[in-house]
Amino acid sequence: MDQSQQQSASARIQGFASLGLLCCAVGVLGLMLYSEIFPRKSATAEDPPPEPVANWEALSADGRRFGKEGSPVKVLVFTDFECPACEWFERSTLAPFLAAHPDEVQVIVRHWPLEYHKHAMGAAIAAECAGAQGAFRAVYEEYFRHQDSLGLREARSVAMSAKVPDLDAFAECVIERRPEALIAKDIEAARGSGAKGTPAVVVNGLLYSVPPDRMQLEAILAQSGSDPR
């Protein structure tokens, strides 16, 4: 084999190697997108059992709270406003569960905007800026109710729909990105919890590999009695 043939063969081998790496990358990205577009609808018997989180008290000390303090069931969720699985969990499982048991369940929301969701961080900042005026939950629900318009609506429009009291103060907070340090703390906590992706759900100190469905949450409540953890 002369030098030109060797160079040609080497180029082909490098091309095949590059193609293989590209295929692997596309495959991984495809799996990620598939899991987001078609999230798991419920847990199965094959899923590993939930695992205790060593720093549960610290994890649940921060975040925005819905429901009653001291409830026997605490559901901590690290969420991303652009994540379809987060939207599905919130609207099909978490919100109706809390609505059915407002005096027995407390929901704690912390942020985990994933880097490849380009609108998630901005939405988290807007929600926290609304939270400074007592309107976090309204903006949180507005974003998940209209997730398909995320990135198309300005934060001020979302705040108006959520009836944030002082829109000018809200806009100033968003422009200055004041909640970034708080959100960064949430992200660090999420990664340190052992969670693999969003929504990361911890119920009474147990981290679920797959978000629990409504039946699981009802079973946890039935077993919890009145002794909150």
N, CA, C and O of each residue as an XYZ file, in Angstrom:
916
protein
N       0.863     -1.196      0.000
C       0.000      0.000      0.000
C       0.897      1.242      0.000
O       1.711      1.414      0.907
N       0.751      2.125     -1.028
C       1.597      3.314     -1.088
C       1.098      4.366     -0.107
O       0.080      4.171      0.557
N       1.823      5.489     -0.018
C       1.528      6.513      0.980
C       0.147      7.119      0.783
O      -0.559      7.366      1.762
N      -0.251      7.363     -0.447
C      -1.570      7.961     -0.715
C      -2.691      7.033     -0.298
O      -3.713      7.470      0.230
N      -2.486      5.719     -0.544
C      -3.500      4.740     -0.131
C      -3.598      4.666      1.391
O      -4.690      4.534      1.945
N      -2.439      4.753      2.068
C      -2.439      4.730      3.530
C      -3.173      5.939      4.097
O      -3.936      5.830      5.057
N      -2.922      7.110      3.475
C      -3.598      8.324      3.932
C      -5.096      8.237      3.720
O      -5.886      8.684      4.551
N      -5.477      7.647      2.578
C      -6.905      7.496      2.278
C      -7.570      6.552      3.268
O      -8.675      6.819      3.741
N      -6.896      5.441      3.583
C      -7.447      4.478      4.535
C      -7.551      5.098      5.924
O      -8.536      4.893      6.633
N      -6.516      5.864      6.306
C      -6.549      6.512      7.609
C      -7.692      7.517      7.698
O      -8.352      7.631      8.732
N      -7.919      8.238      6.615
C      -9.007      9.217      6.596
C     -10.353      8.532      6.733
O     -11.245      9.026      7.422
N     -10.501      7.364      6.057
C     -11.760      6.628      6.157
C     -11.997      6.141      7.575
O     -13.116      6.207      8.084
N     -10.931      5.647      8.217
C     -11.060      5.150      9.598
C     -11.457      6.285     10.532
O     -12.325      6.124     11.390
N     -10.796      7.458     10.351
C     -11.148      8.597     11.179
C     -12.589      9.038     10.941
O     -13.295      9.441     11.865
N     -13.007      8.950      9.678
C     -14.384      9.314      9.348
C     -15.377      8.386     10.010
O     -16.396      8.831     10.538
N     -15.079      7.071      9.982
C     -15.969      6.102     10.640
C     -16.018      6.345     12.139
O     -17.079      6.243     12.756
N     -14.862      6.667     12.729
C     -14.819      6.929     14.175
C     -15.645      8.163     14.530
O     -16.392      8.166     15.508
N     -15.496      9.215     13.715
C     -16.262     10.437     13.971
C     -17.750     10.179     13.822
O     -18.565     10.680     14.597
N     -18.096      9.379     12.801
C     -19.507      9.045     12.581
C     -20.056      8.250     13.756
O     -21.196      8.459     14.171
N     -19.249      7.339     14.293
C     -19.690      6.558     15.443
C     -19.944      7.428     16.653
O     -20.945      7.259     17.349
N     -19.027      8.375     16.909
C     -19.223      9.290     18.032
C     -20.459     10.149     17.825
O     -21.214     10.405     18.762
N     -20.660     10.597     16.579
C     -21.839     11.412     16.282
C     -23.117     10.619     16.513
O     -24.080     11.143     17.074
N     -23.135      9.366     16.088
C     -24.317      8.520     16.279
C     -24.604      8.317     17.764
O     -25.762      8.339     18.183
N     -23.544      8.117     18.566
C     -23.738      7.950     20.004
C     -24.334      9.209     20.614
O     -25.256      9.147     21.427
N     -23.783     10.367     20.204
C     -24.282     11.628     20.743
C     -25.735     11.846     20.366
O     -26.545     12.265     21.193
N     -26.064     11.557     19.102
C     -27.444     11.708     18.646
C     -28.365     10.757     19.403
O     -29.490     11.114     19.756
N     -27.874      9.536     19.651
C     -28.683      8.557     20.384
C     -28.982      9.007     21.800
O     -30.114      8.887     22.269
N     -27.960      9.532     22.491
C     -28.162     10.012     23.862
C     -29.130     11.182     23.890
O     -30.032     11.242     24.725
N     -28.924     12.127     22.949
C     -29.823     13.281     22.878
C     -31.243     12.834     22.567
O     -32.209     13.364     23.116
N     -31.356     11.843     21.669
C     -32.682     11.327     21.318
C     -33.401     10.734     22.514
O     -34.595     10.964     22.704
N     -32.678      9.972     23.321
C     -33.278      9.389     24.525
C     -33.724     10.466     25.494
O     -34.783     10.352     26.111
N     -32.913     11.520     25.631
C     -33.275     12.615     26.529
C     -34.538     13.311     26.053
O     -35.443     13.592     26.838
N     -34.587     13.587     24.740
C     -35.762     14.267     24.197
C     -36.992     13.376     24.282
O     -38.087     13.846     24.590
N     -36.808     12.073     24.005
C     -37.950     11.158     24.070
C     -38.529     11.118     25.476
O     -39.747     11.123     25.656
N     -37.644     11.077     26.477
C     -38.129     10.998     27.862
C     -38.843     12.272     28.273
O     -39.693     12.250     29.163
N     -38.499     13.393     27.625
C     -39.176     14.645     27.946
C     -40.496     14.778     27.200
O     -41.497     15.216     27.767
N     -40.492     14.398     25.924
C     -41.718     14.525     25.130
C     -42.751     13.488     25.553
O     -43.951     13.759     25.552
N     -42.274     12.294     25.915
C     -43.167     11.212     26.343
C     -42.780     10.769     27.746
O     -42.244      9.672     27.908
N     -43.036     11.587     28.769
C     -42.640     11.240     30.140
C     -43.371     10.007     30.643
O     -44.466      9.677     30.189
N     -42.733      9.334     31.596
C     -43.346      8.168     32.229
C     -44.636      8.580     32.904
O     -44.657      9.556     33.654
N     -45.715      7.852     32.649
C     -47.002      8.206     33.234
C     -47.174      7.680     34.652
O     -47.962      8.234     35.419
N     -46.470      6.648     35.007
C     -46.591      6.130     36.363
C     -45.404      5.230     36.666
O     -44.725      4.736     35.766
N     -45.175      5.035     37.947
C     -44.124      4.125     38.371
C     -44.554      2.682     38.118
O     -45.742      2.390     37.979
N     -43.572      1.787     38.061
C     -43.854      0.374     37.865
C     -43.164     -0.433     38.949
O     -42.337      0.086     39.699
N     -43.517     -1.719     39.020
C     -42.931     -2.594     40.037
C     -41.435     -2.787     39.799
O     -40.702     -3.146     40.720
N     -40.979     -2.552     38.567
C     -39.562     -2.740     38.243
C     -38.697     -1.575     38.698
O     -37.473     -1.694     38.743
N     -39.313     -0.459     39.034
C     -38.535      0.695     39.464
C     -37.875      0.426     40.816
O     -38.478     -0.213     41.678
N     -36.645      0.905     41.011
C     -36.009      0.721     42.324
C     -36.780      1.470     43.393
O     -37.408      2.488     43.103
N     -36.743      0.983     44.627
C     -37.465      1.665     45.711
C     -36.827      3.018     45.999
O     -35.650      3.229     45.705
N     -37.602      3.935     46.572
C     -37.027      5.243     46.929
C     -35.937      5.082     47.974
O     -35.968      4.166     48.795
N     -34.978      5.988     47.925
C     -33.839      5.906     48.825
C     -33.811      7.097     49.784
O     -34.155      8.212     49.393
N     -33.406      6.873     51.025
C     -33.319      7.989     51.984
C     -32.311      9.039     51.534
O     -31.256      8.716     50.989
N     -32.652     10.285     51.770
C     -31.750     11.398     51.483
C     -31.128     11.824     52.805
O     -31.834     12.176     53.750
N     -29.812     11.791     52.863
C     -29.119     12.049     54.128
C     -29.363     13.463     54.651
O     -29.453     13.674     55.861
N     -29.470     14.423     53.746
C     -29.596     15.823     54.165
C     -31.022     16.339     53.988
O     -31.224     17.481     53.576
N     -32.010     15.498     54.300
C     -33.409     15.852     54.096
C     -33.805     17.141     54.816
O     -34.493     17.980     54.235
N     -33.392     17.309     56.043
C     -33.773     18.498     56.798
C     -33.253     19.762     56.124
O     -33.964     20.763     56.031
N     -32.014     19.709     55.659
C     -31.441     20.875     54.985
C     -32.115     21.114     53.630
O     -32.383     22.256     53.258
N     -32.384     20.036     52.900
C     -33.023     20.163     51.587
C     -34.398     20.801     51.696
O     -34.775     21.635     50.872
N     -35.141     20.403     52.719
C     -36.527     20.864     52.842
C     -36.659     22.164     53.616
O     -37.765     22.672     53.798
N     -35.534     22.704     54.072
C     -35.591     23.951     54.846
C     -35.796     25.164     53.948
O     -36.373     26.164     54.374
N     -35.323     25.079     52.699
C     -35.457     26.182     51.755
C     -36.557     25.888     50.743
O     -37.088     24.778     50.690
N     -36.887     26.885     49.950
C     -37.867     26.692     48.887
C     -39.193     27.371     49.170
O     -39.455     27.819     50.287
N     -40.017     27.439     48.153
C     -41.353     28.020     48.255
C     -42.334     26.950     48.707
O     -42.275     25.811     48.244
N     -43.230     27.314     49.609
C     -44.111     26.338     50.231
C     -45.574     26.572     49.889
O     -46.072     27.697     49.935
N     -46.252     25.474     49.545
C     -47.700     25.460     49.387
C     -48.258     24.466     50.396
O     -47.592     23.486     50.728
N     -49.449     24.701     50.881
C     -50.057     23.773     51.829
C     -49.760     24.178     53.262
O     -49.342     25.303     53.535
N     -49.983     23.246     54.163
C     -49.945     23.549     55.594
C     -48.631     23.130     56.234
O     -48.161     22.006     56.055
N     -48.053     24.057     56.980
C     -46.826     23.750     57.721
C     -47.105     22.654     58.747
O     -48.154     22.657     59.392
N     -46.164     21.715     58.899
C     -46.327     20.629     59.849
C     -47.174     19.486     59.343
O     -47.577     18.626     60.126
N     -47.457     19.454     58.045
C     -48.273     18.374     57.477
C     -47.547     17.036     57.563
O     -46.316     17.001     57.548
N     -48.291     15.938     57.650
C     -47.642     14.623     57.736
C     -46.929     14.205     56.465
O     -46.060     13.334     56.501
N     -47.286     14.819     55.331
C     -46.609     14.504     54.072
C     -45.967     15.768     53.521
O     -46.638     16.772     53.280
N     -44.647     15.698     53.326
C     -43.910     16.790     52.698
C     -43.389     16.298     51.355
O     -42.683     15.292     51.281
N     -43.742     17.014     50.300
C     -43.280     16.675     48.959
C     -42.363     17.795     48.486
O     -42.811     18.913     48.231
N     -41.084     17.487     48.372
C     -40.119     18.437     47.835
C     -39.886     18.104     46.371
O     -39.590     16.960     46.027
N     -40.018     19.105     45.513
C     -39.788     18.872     44.092
C     -38.800     19.903     43.559
O     -38.995     21.108     43.716
N     -37.736     19.409     42.925
C     -36.821     20.255     42.172
C     -37.343     20.282     40.745
O     -37.395     19.248     40.079
N     -37.728     21.459     40.275
C     -38.464     21.523     39.016
C     -37.822     22.454     38.007
O     -36.958     23.263     38.343
N     -38.262     22.325     36.761
C     -37.774     23.100     35.619
C     -39.013     23.470     34.810
O     -39.746     22.592     34.356
N     -39.247     24.774     34.629
C     -40.481     25.219     33.983
C     -40.573     24.819     32.504
O     -41.654     24.871     31.918
N     -39.461     24.426     31.906
C     -39.469     24.033     30.491
C     -39.511     22.522     30.311
O     -39.538     22.032     29.182
N     -39.518     21.792     31.400
C     -39.466     20.328     31.370
C     -40.870     19.749     31.242
O     -41.686     19.942     32.144
N     -41.185     19.039     30.146
C     -42.528     18.469     29.985
C     -42.913     17.497     31.092
O     -44.073     17.449     31.502
N     -41.941     16.719     31.581
C     -42.232     15.783     32.663
C     -42.588     16.526     33.945
O     -43.417     16.060     34.727
N     -41.960     17.685     34.161
C     -42.287     18.502     35.332
C     -43.706     19.038     35.224
O     -44.461     19.027     36.196
N     -44.061     19.506     34.032
C     -45.418     20.013     33.808
C     -46.442     18.917     34.021
O     -47.478     19.144     34.647
N     -46.160     17.727     33.504
C     -47.106     16.607     33.645
C     -47.250     16.220     35.119
O     -48.366     16.003     35.592
N     -46.138     16.130     35.847
C     -46.196     15.753     37.260
C     -46.977     16.788     38.065
O     -47.804     16.432     38.904
N     -46.714     18.056     37.811
C     -47.397     19.121     38.545
C     -48.897     19.086     38.302
O     -49.676     19.116     39.255
N     -49.310     19.024     37.053
C     -50.719     19.211     36.728
C     -51.541     17.932     36.902
O     -52.729     18.003     37.220
N     -50.927     16.773     36.699
C     -51.703     15.531     36.786
C     -51.619     14.876     38.158
O     -52.496     14.090     38.519
N     -50.589     15.181     38.923
C     -50.351     14.471     40.183
C     -50.284     15.417     41.382
O     -51.084     15.309     42.311
N     -49.342     16.328     41.354
C     -49.063     17.118     42.554
C     -50.174     18.111     42.889
O     -50.629     18.175     44.031
N     -50.605     18.879     41.904
C     -51.643     19.891     42.163
C     -52.951     19.264     42.643
O     -53.510     19.731     43.636
N     -53.465     18.218     41.973
C     -54.708     17.625     42.481
C     -54.551     16.944     43.836
O     -55.494     16.921     44.626
N     -53.370     16.389     44.116
C     -53.131     15.767     45.419
C     -53.165     16.816     46.520
O     -53.773     16.601     47.569
N     -52.520     17.942     46.285
C     -52.526     19.020     47.266
C     -53.930     19.607     47.424
O     -54.350     19.919     48.538
N     -54.650     19.756     46.321
C     -56.013     20.304     46.386
C     -56.934     19.399     47.201
O     -57.831     19.875     47.897
N     -56.701     18.085     47.107
C     -57.546     17.138     47.831
C     -57.200     17.069     49.319
O     -58.038     16.684     50.134
N     -55.956     17.444     49.680
C     -55.512     17.315     51.079
C     -54.769     18.577     51.523
O     -53.601     18.487     51.902
N     -55.398     19.731     51.489
C     -54.686     20.983     51.793
C     -54.168     21.071     53.224
O     -53.225     21.817     53.489
N     -54.767     20.322     54.152
C     -54.337     20.378     55.553
C     -53.422     19.221     55.942
O     -53.006     19.112     57.095
N     -53.112     18.360     54.979
C     -52.299     17.178     55.289
C     -51.052     17.064     54.427
O     -50.249     16.147     54.598
N     -50.898     17.995     53.504
C     -49.773     17.932     52.564
C     -49.113     19.298     52.465
O     -49.786     20.326     52.389
N     -47.792     19.292     52.467
C     -47.047     20.510     52.171
C     -46.137     20.238     50.981
O     -45.387     19.262     50.968
N     -46.211     21.109     49.988
C     -45.356     21.025     48.807
C     -44.265     22.084     48.927
O     -44.537     23.249     49.219
N     -43.035     21.657     48.697
C     -41.889     22.572     48.716
C     -41.285     22.583     47.317
O     -40.889     21.538     46.800
N     -41.216     23.750     46.714
C     -40.708     23.885     45.347
C     -39.328     24.534     45.370
O     -39.135     25.606     45.943
N     -38.372     23.856     44.730
C     -37.049     24.438     44.510
C     -36.729     24.308     43.025
O     -37.376     23.541     42.312
N     -35.750     25.044     42.570
C     -35.488     25.161     41.131
C     -34.323     24.284     40.676
O     -33.320     24.132     41.373
N     -34.491     23.711     39.481
C     -33.395     23.019     38.812
C     -33.532     23.264     37.308
O     -33.847     22.334     36.566
N     -33.302     24.496     36.842
C     -33.402     24.770     35.405
C     -32.231     24.123     34.668
O     -31.077     24.489     34.895
N     -32.515     23.185     33.806
C     -31.462     22.460     33.101
C     -30.822     23.354     32.044
O     -31.484     24.206     31.451
N     -29.533     23.149     31.816
C     -28.777     24.045     30.948
C     -29.286     24.047     29.514
O     -29.230     25.076     28.841
N     -29.783     22.904     29.036
C     -30.228     22.852     27.643
C     -31.666     23.332     27.456
O     -32.183     23.297     26.340
N     -32.308     23.771     28.512
C     -33.613     24.432     28.427
C     -33.373     25.940     28.497
O     -33.212     26.496     29.583
N     -33.349     26.589     27.355
C     -32.867     27.971     27.306
C     -33.804     28.980     27.963
O     -33.389     30.098     28.267
N     -35.066     28.598     28.186
C     -36.001     29.529     28.816
C     -36.249     29.219     30.301
O     -36.943     29.971     30.986
N     -35.688     28.126     30.786
C     -36.006     27.670     32.143
C     -35.452     28.605     33.213
O     -36.139     28.900     34.191
N     -34.221     29.072     33.040
C     -33.635     29.961     34.037
C     -34.402     31.279     34.111
O     -34.664     31.782     35.204
N     -34.761     31.837     32.968
C     -35.517     33.080     32.965
C     -36.859     32.933     33.658
O     -37.301     33.839     34.363
N     -37.508     31.792     33.459
C     -38.795     31.549     34.114
C     -38.612     31.407     35.619
O     -39.429     31.906     36.393
N     -37.549     30.730     36.036
C     -37.280     30.577     37.473
C     -37.024     31.944     38.112
O     -37.508     32.217     39.210
N     -36.267     32.796     37.428
C     -36.003     34.144     37.940
C     -37.308     34.918     38.060
O     -37.551     35.569     39.076
N     -38.148     34.853     37.033
C     -39.426     35.570     37.065
C     -40.304     35.074     38.211
O     -40.939     35.874     38.899
N     -40.343     33.756     38.417
C     -41.168     33.205     39.494
C     -40.687     33.694     40.855
O     -41.494     34.025     41.724
N     -39.370     33.738     41.035
C     -38.842     34.206     42.315
C     -39.051     35.713     42.496
O     -39.291     36.177     43.610
N     -38.959     36.468     41.411
C     -39.240     37.905     41.509
C     -40.701     38.132     41.883
O     -41.018     39.046     42.644
N     -41.579     37.305     41.350
C     -42.986     37.374     41.765
C     -43.131     36.957     43.219
O     -43.949     37.512     43.953
N     -42.338     35.978     43.632
C     -42.383     35.509     45.010
C     -42.011     36.580     46.007
O     -42.481     36.558     47.144
N     -41.166     37.528     45.596
C     -40.803     38.634     46.472
C     -42.013     39.497     46.808
O     -41.998     40.256     47.777
N     -43.066     39.372     45.992
C     -44.311     40.108     46.236
C     -45.458     39.177     46.645
O     -46.628     39.557     46.593
N     -45.111     37.972     47.045
C     -46.128     37.027     47.492
C     -46.905     36.365     46.386
O     -47.988     35.831     46.627
N     -46.371     36.388     45.158
C     -47.117     35.857     44.008
C     -46.395     34.694     43.331
O     -46.621     34.429     42.150
N     -45.524     33.994     44.076
C     -44.782     32.888     43.458
C     -45.721     31.824     42.900
O     -45.586     31.403     41.751
N     -46.669     31.395     43.722
C     -47.509     30.278     43.295
C     -48.325     30.637     42.049
O     -48.516     29.794     41.173
N     -48.799     31.863     41.966
C     -49.588     32.274     40.807
C     -48.758     32.210     39.526
O     -49.244     31.749     38.494
N     -47.501     32.674     39.590
C     -46.632     32.629     38.415
C     -46.208     31.194     38.117
O     -46.154     30.794     36.954
N     -45.912     30.430     39.142
C     -45.574     29.005     38.997
C     -46.680     28.278     38.236
O     -46.403     27.547     37.285
N     -47.909     28.473     38.645
C     -49.040     27.812     37.989
C     -49.262     28.350     36.573
O     -49.634     27.602     35.669
N     -49.034     29.634     36.391
C     -49.201     30.237     35.057
C     -48.199     29.652     34.070
O     -48.555     29.359     32.929
N     -46.965     29.482     34.491
C     -45.957     28.905     33.601
C     -46.297     27.463     33.226
O     -46.175     27.090     32.059
N     -46.714     26.661     34.175
C     -47.028     25.277     33.852
C     -48.346     25.155     33.091
O     -48.512     24.240     32.285
N     -49.276     26.063     33.340
C     -50.548     26.036     32.620
C     -50.357     26.369     31.143
O     -51.105     25.895     30.288
N     -49.357     27.181     30.856
C     -49.115     27.625     29.482
C     -47.666     27.349     29.085
O     -46.989     28.216     28.533
N     -47.203     26.146     29.368
C     -45.809     25.817     29.085
C     -45.488     25.924     27.598
O     -44.356     26.231     27.225
N     -46.493     25.668     26.742
C     -46.246     25.717     25.302
C     -45.918     27.125     24.803
O     -45.429     27.279     23.684
N     -46.179     28.146     25.609
C     -45.861     29.515     25.201
C     -44.609     30.047     25.895
O     -44.293     31.231     25.779
N     -43.896     29.180     26.616
C     -42.679     29.603     27.302
C     -41.661     30.091     26.272
O     -41.371     29.396     25.298
N     -41.129     31.274     26.491
C     -40.195     31.857     25.540
C     -40.869     32.753     24.517
O     -40.209     33.556     23.859
N     -42.183     32.619     24.380
C     -42.932     33.466     23.454
C     -43.547     34.666     24.165
O     -43.761     35.717     23.560
N     -43.831     34.496     25.465
C     -44.405     35.578     26.253
C     -43.326     36.247     27.084
O     -42.440     35.576     27.613
N     -43.395     37.547     27.201
C     -42.484     38.266     28.086
C     -42.868     38.003     29.540
O     -44.025     37.721     29.851
N     -41.881     38.101     30.415
C     -42.133     37.859     31.839
C     -43.205     38.807     32.370
O     -44.003     38.420     33.224
N     -43.230     40.029     31.881
C     -44.216     40.994     32.357
C     -45.641     40.525     32.029
O     -46.559     40.718     32.825
N     -45.817     39.913     30.862
C     -47.130     39.400     30.481
C     -47.578     38.292     31.427
O     -48.738     38.241     31.837
N     -46.644     37.405     31.767
C     -46.948     36.331     32.711
C     -47.321     36.934     34.066
O     -48.279     36.496     34.703
N     -46.562     37.938     34.501
C     -46.821     38.582     35.789
C     -48.185     39.267     35.797
O     -48.883     39.245     36.811
N     -48.566     39.871     34.682
C     -49.881     40.510     34.601
C     -50.989     39.475     34.745
O     -51.961     39.693     35.469
N     -50.836     38.334     34.044
C     -51.843     37.277     34.135
C     -51.930     36.709     35.544
O     -53.000     36.308     36.002
N     -50.785     36.682     36.226
C     -50.731     36.153     37.594
C     -51.067     37.206     38.642
O     -51.053     36.926     39.841
N     -51.370     38.420     38.182
C     -51.755     39.514     39.082
C     -50.666     39.858     40.101
O     -50.952     40.062     41.281
N     -49.427     39.920     39.636
C     -48.337     40.401     40.486
C     -48.603     41.875     40.796
O     -48.836     42.651     39.869
N     -48.577     42.286     42.058
C     -49.033     43.635     42.433
C     -48.273     44.782     41.781
O     -48.881     45.678     41.195
N     -46.940     44.758     41.880
C     -46.140     45.878     41.397
C     -45.319     45.413     40.192
O     -44.261     44.804     40.347
N     -45.816     45.704     39.007
C     -45.170     45.209     37.793
C     -43.833     45.891     37.533
O     -42.923     45.271     36.982
N     -43.702     47.133     37.912
C     -42.431     47.833     37.706
C     -41.335     47.242     38.592
O     -40.213     47.021     38.137
N     -41.667     46.989     39.854
C     -40.693     46.370     40.761
C     -40.347     44.960     40.285
O     -39.198     44.528     40.374
N     -41.347     44.256     39.786
C     -41.120     42.916     39.235
C     -40.149     42.978     38.055
O     -39.196     42.201     37.994
N     -40.388     43.896     37.121
C     -39.539     44.023     35.939
C     -38.104     44.366     36.321
O     -37.158     43.842     35.734
N     -37.945     45.242     37.302
C     -36.609     45.620     37.767
C     -35.880     44.418     38.345
O     -34.690     44.228     38.094
N     -36.587     43.615     39.110
C     -36.005     42.397     39.697
C     -35.565     41.425     38.611
O     -34.489     40.833     38.700
N     -36.402     41.259     37.579
C     -36.088     40.338     36.480
C     -34.877     40.839     35.701
O     -33.969     40.061     35.411
N     -34.850     42.111     35.362
C     -33.745     42.680     34.591
C     -32.428     42.538     35.337
O     -31.399     42.229     34.738
N     -32.461     42.764     36.638
C     -31.244     42.660     37.454
C     -30.912     41.227     37.855
O     -29.859     40.966     38.437
N     -31.819     40.298     37.540
C     -31.614     38.868     37.813
C     -31.265     38.628     39.294
O     -30.349     37.872     39.616
N     -32.003     39.278     40.163
C     -31.698     39.229     41.592
C     -31.751     37.824     42.203
O     -30.953     37.530     43.093
N     -32.661     36.945     41.759
C     -32.735     35.625     42.413
C     -31.692     34.617     41.949
O     -31.758     33.455     42.351
N     -30.730     35.017     41.118
C     -29.797     34.033     40.552
C     -29.036     33.260     41.624
O     -28.847     32.051     41.490
N     -28.604     33.926     42.669
C     -27.841     33.240     43.720
C     -28.706     32.199     44.420
O     -28.238     31.102     44.727
N     -29.963     32.540     44.670
C     -30.888     31.596     45.297
C     -31.095     30.367     44.404
O     -31.092     29.234     44.886
N     -31.273     30.602     43.109
C     -31.491     29.499     42.168
C     -30.245     28.640     42.055
O     -30.340     27.416     41.959
N     -29.079     29.267     42.064
C     -27.825     28.506     42.026
C     -27.708     27.593     43.245
O     -27.208     26.473     43.144
N     -28.168     28.075     44.385
C     -28.166     27.247     45.602
C     -29.105     26.057     45.438
O     -28.786     24.948     45.867
N     -30.255     26.283     44.820
C     -31.189     25.184     44.567
C     -30.565     24.139     43.645
O     -30.682     22.938     43.885
N     -29.902     24.608     42.591
C     -29.272     23.685     41.631
C     -28.213     22.830     42.326
O     -28.142     21.619     42.113
N     -27.401     23.464     43.148
C     -26.369     22.737     43.894
C     -27.007     21.700     44.822
O     -26.511     20.580     44.948
N     -28.106     22.081     45.465
C     -28.791     21.151     46.362
C     -29.377     19.980     45.584
O     -29.316     18.839     46.042
N     -29.940     20.250     44.422
C     -30.520     19.183     43.603
C     -29.452     18.177     43.185
O     -29.654     16.967     43.279
N     -28.324     18.688     42.727
C     -27.237     17.796     42.304
C     -26.674     17.006     43.477
O     -26.281     15.850     43.325
N     -26.638     17.634     44.647
C     -26.109     16.949     45.819
C     -27.057     15.929     46.423
O     -26.657     15.118     47.258
N     -28.319     15.971     45.998
C     -29.305     15.051     46.563
C     -29.200     13.639     45.994
O     -29.744     12.691     46.560
N     -28.495     13.508     44.874
C     -28.428     12.214     44.194
C     -29.444     12.070     43.089
O     -29.509     11.021     42.448
N     -30.240     13.095     42.846
C     -31.244     13.046     41.783
C     -30.561     13.030     40.417
O     -29.475     13.584     40.244
N     -31.218     12.381     39.450
C     -30.649     12.228     38.111
C     -31.275     13.168     37.087
O     -30.707     13.362     36.012
N     -32.414     13.747     37.389
C     -33.066     14.625     36.431
C     -34.337     15.203     37.006
O     -34.704     14.928     38.149
N     -35.002     16.003     36.205
C     -36.221     16.679     36.658
C     -37.461     15.954     36.165
O     -37.428     15.353     35.091
N     -38.558     15.992     36.919
C     -38.623     16.525     38.269
C     -37.974     15.571     39.267
O     -38.190     14.361     39.210
N     -37.186     16.120     40.172
C     -36.623     15.320     41.253
C     -37.564     15.448     42.443
O     -37.804     16.549     42.939
N     -38.094     14.320     42.897
C     -39.147     14.332     43.917
C     -38.669     13.588     45.170
O     -38.248     12.433     45.109
N     -38.748     14.281     46.291
C     -38.413     13.688     47.591
C     -39.648     13.803     48.473
O     -40.164     14.899     48.691
N     -40.122     12.659     48.983
C     -41.313     12.650     49.833
C     -40.918     12.138     51.211
O     -40.457     11.006     51.361
N     -41.107     12.991     52.212
C     -40.759     12.621     53.592
C     -39.361     12.011     53.701
O     -39.144     11.025     54.406
N     -38.418     12.630     52.979
C     -37.028     12.209     53.086
C     -36.613     11.096     52.154
O     -35.458     10.674     52.201
N     -37.509     10.593     51.300
C     -37.184      9.511     50.372
C     -37.177     10.031     48.937
O     -38.164     10.599     48.469
N     -36.053      9.830     48.241
C     -35.893     10.279     46.862
C     -36.384      9.193     45.907
O     -35.951      8.043     45.988
N     -37.286      9.563     45.010
C     -37.861      8.620     44.040
C     -37.112      8.691     42.714
O     -36.878      9.777     42.183
N     -36.739      7.535     42.184
C     -36.055      7.501     40.885
C     -37.010      7.870     39.761
O     -36.603      8.435     38.747
N     -38.280      7.546     39.949
C     -39.355      7.947     39.039
C     -40.381      8.692     39.889
O     -40.762      8.192     40.947
N     -40.841      9.865     39.465
C     -41.801     10.605     40.295
C     -42.997      9.750     40.682
O     -43.560      9.070     39.824
N     -43.400      9.764     41.945
C     -44.542      8.948     42.380
C     -45.830      9.423     41.715
O     -45.989     10.607     41.417
N     -46.737      8.494     41.490
C     -48.029      8.869     40.925
C     -49.014      9.176     42.061
O     -48.671      9.088     43.240
N     -50.219      9.530     41.684
C     -51.215      9.941     42.675
C     -51.522      8.805     43.657
O     -51.667      9.052     44.854
N     -51.622      7.584     43.175
C     -51.927      6.454     44.056
C     -50.815      6.258     45.097
O     -51.094      5.965     46.259
N     -49.570      6.420     44.679
C     -48.464      6.280     45.624
C     -48.516      7.363     46.699
O     -48.305      7.091     47.881
N     -48.797      8.587     46.275
C     -48.887      9.672     47.246
C     -50.040      9.457     48.228
O     -49.911      9.733     49.420
N     -51.155      8.967     47.719
C     -52.290      8.674     48.600
C     -51.922      7.588     49.607
O     -52.310      7.658     50.773
N     -51.172      6.585     49.152
C     -50.741      5.495     50.048
C     -49.790      6.024     51.118
O     -49.870      5.624     52.279
N     -48.889      6.925     50.725
C     -47.971      7.520     51.702
C     -48.726      8.301     52.750
O     -48.412      8.229     53.938
N     -49.727      9.051     52.309
C     -50.536      9.823     53.253
C     -51.301      8.911     54.200
O     -51.381      9.180     55.399
N     -51.861      7.833     53.666
C     -52.617      6.891     54.496
C     -51.739      6.239     55.557
O     -52.200      5.943     56.660
N     -50.473      6.017     55.218
C     -49.560      5.350     56.148
C     -48.900      6.327     57.122
O     -48.367      5.913     58.152
N     -48.934      7.612     56.802
C     -48.183      8.586     57.587
C     -48.851      8.969     58.891
O     -48.187      9.414     59.827
N     -50.192      8.795     58.959
C     -50.902      9.207     60.154
C     -50.783     10.692     60.375
O     -50.972     11.477     59.447
N     -50.475     11.084     61.583
C     -50.356     12.506     61.897
C     -48.972     12.823     62.472
O     -48.810     13.768     63.243
N     -47.974     12.013     62.082
C     -46.639     12.206     62.624
C     -45.731     12.694     61.511
O     -45.091     11.873     60.854
N     -45.647     14.010     61.267
C     -44.824     14.529     60.190
C     -43.352     14.321     60.452
O     -42.901     14.326     61.598
N     -42.602     14.135     59.368
C     -41.157     13.975     59.496
C     -40.480     15.316     59.291
O     -39.254     15.405     59.357
